[in-house]
Structure formats: C-alpha cells, structure tokens
Amino acid sequence: MTLRTASVTALFAAGALFGVTACSSSVPLAPQASLFARLGGMENLTAVADEVVSKVSIDPRSRRTFEGVNLARLKASVASHLCSVSGGPCKYEGDSMALAHRGMALTVEELQVMGEHVDRALIGRGVARKEREELEAILDKLSGEVLNK
C-alpha cells in the first residue's frame, strides 16, 4: 500500500467514523410539549376564551346566537373545552357540541367569523402559527357537530 493509498484509506475511515458518531445520539430527544402548553396554558386559553366570546357576542355577523346567553358561564365553558381538546389537564364537562348548538341554525359564515376571532385572539396572545393551525384543525373536526350536520 502506498503512502497516498494509506492516507486516502485513513481519510475514508475517519469520515466513516465521524459519520457514525455524528448520526448517533446518546442524548434522547425531549418529547414535544403538549399543544395546551404551547398555546400558553390555562392563563392564555382563559384570556382567549374571554376575548373571543366578548367579540363574537357583539359582532354583527355572529351576535344573534348569543342573545340571552350567560356569557360568563360560556367563557368558562369555552376555556375548559379549549384546555381539554388541546391536551391540557381539564376535563370538559359541558354539553356535546351538537347538543350545545342544537336549534341555533348556525351558518358556515358564522362559524368562520368565530374562527377569525379565535385566530386574532391567539395572535394577540403571541401564539405561533403552527400552534394556531394545530388548534384550528382540532376545532374544524367539530364543525359538523356545531352546525348540526
């Protein structure tokens, strides 16, 4: 083996060794925090629920469905529901989405208005796009129940 061949072989051996050690990790990756935690926890979700219910209850595009509703009770229920669906420690004990919205004849447009207010409230609380989209996907799955379809 020539000196040049030995040097190239050593270089490949070092590269292979480096590659193996660079790819193997003895430190386990930390599990990702729950969506609940990434949304800012109960403090943030309570503030979001408060803001959203306050705004949709006066927005001309959605206020009709909030007439005569106990808004304080609704805010607490929405906060608990957001906590529950985002993996938080809360156990939502309110009515199912279908039962809670039965007879309201909500429209897709009204639901979109509510979604806009949720997104704005989350943005205002500093929640990143990824987390907002993750929560939106969860809430979108409930739209059929909310619209009673």
C-alpha positions in Angstrom: 0.0 0.0 0.0 1.4 3.3 -1.0 1.5 6.3 1.3 -1.1 8.0 -0.8 -3.5 5.0 -0.7 -3.0 4.7 3.1 -3.8 8.3 3.5 -7.0 8.1 1.4 -8.0 4.9 3.3 -7.4 6.6 6.6 -9.4 9.6 5.5 -12.4 7.4 4.5 -12.1 5.5 7.8 -12.1 8.8 9.7 -15.0 10.0 7.6 -17.0 6.8 8.3 -16.2 7.0 12.0 -17.2 10.7 12.1 -20.4 9.9 10.2 -21.4 7.2 12.6 -20.7 9.3 15.7 -22.4 12.4 14.2 -25.6 10.4 13.5 -25.8 8.5 16.7 -27.0 10.4 19.7 -26.7 9.2 23.2 -29.0 12.0 24.4 -32.6 11.2 23.9 -34.8 13.8 22.3 -37.1 15.6 24.6 -40.8 14.9 23.9 -42.7 17.8 22.3 -44.7 19.8 24.8 -48.5 19.4 24.6 -50.5 21.8 22.4 -52.0 23.0 25.6 -48.6 24.1 26.9 -47.5 25.5 23.5 -50.7 27.6 23.4 -49.7 29.2 26.7 -51.5 27.0 29.2 -54.7 27.9 31.1 -53.9 31.5 31.5 -53.7 32.1 27.8 -56.7 29.9 26.9 -58.8 31.7 29.5 -57.9 35.0 28.1 -58.6 33.8 24.5 -62.0 32.4 25.5 -62.8 35.7 27.3 -61.8 37.7 24.3 -63.5 35.5 21.7 -66.8 35.3 23.5 -66.8 39.0 24.2 -66.2 39.8 20.5 -68.4 37.3 18.8 -71.3 38.2 21.1 -71.2 41.8 19.7 -70.0 41.1 16.1 -73.0 41.9 13.8 -72.1 38.8 11.8 -72.5 36.4 14.8 -74.2 38.1 17.7 -77.7 36.7 17.1 -76.7 33.4 18.6 -75.5 34.9 21.8 -78.7 36.8 22.8 -79.8 35.8 26.2 -76.7 33.6 26.8 -74.9 33.8 30.2 -71.6 35.0 28.7 -69.6 34.5 31.9 -70.6 30.8 32.0 -70.0 30.4 28.3 -66.5 31.9 28.6 -65.6 29.4 31.4 -67.0 26.5 29.3 -65.1 27.6 26.2 -61.9 27.9 28.2 -62.4 24.4 29.6 -63.2 23.0 26.2 -60.1 24.6 24.6 -58.0 23.2 27.5 -59.4 19.7 27.0 -59.1 19.5 23.2 -55.5 20.8 23.3 -54.3 18.1 25.7 -54.5 20.1 28.9 -55.5 18.8 32.3 -59.1 20.0 32.1 -62.0 17.6 31.7 -64.7 19.3 29.7 -68.0 18.6 31.3 -70.3 20.7 29.2 -72.8 19.6 26.6 -71.5 18.0 23.4 -71.0 20.4 20.6 -74.1 19.0 18.8 -76.3 19.5 21.9 -74.8 22.9 22.8 -75.6 24.2 19.4 -78.9 22.4 18.7 -81.6 24.7 17.2 -79.2 27.6 16.7 -79.1 27.1 12.9 -75.5 28.3 12.8 -74.2 29.0 9.3 -70.8 28.3 7.9 -70.2 32.0 7.7 -71.0 32.5 11.4 -68.6 29.7 12.3 -65.9 31.3 10.1 -66.4 34.6 12.0 -65.9 32.8 15.3 -62.7 31.2 13.8 -61.4 34.6 12.8 -61.9 35.8 16.3 -60.1 32.8 17.8 -57.2 33.3 15.4 -56.9 37.0 16.2 -57.1 36.3 20.0 -54.3 33.7 19.7 -52.2 36.0 17.6 -52.7 38.8 20.2 -51.5 36.4 22.9 -48.3 35.6 21.0 -49.3 32.1 19.8 -47.2 30.9 16.8 -48.8 30.0 13.5 -48.0 26.2 13.9 -49.9 26.0 17.2 -52.8 28.2 15.8 -53.1 25.9 12.8 -53.0 22.8 15.0 -55.8 24.1 17.2 -57.8 25.1 14.1 -57.5 21.6 12.7 -58.9 20.2 16.0 -61.8 22.7 16.0 -62.5 22.2 12.3 -63.2 18.5 13.1 -66.0 19.7 15.4 -67.7 21.9 12.8 -70.2 19.2 11.7 -71.4 18.8 15.2 -71.6 22.6 15.8 -73.5 23.1 12.5 -75.7 20.0 13.4 -74.9 18.3 10.1 
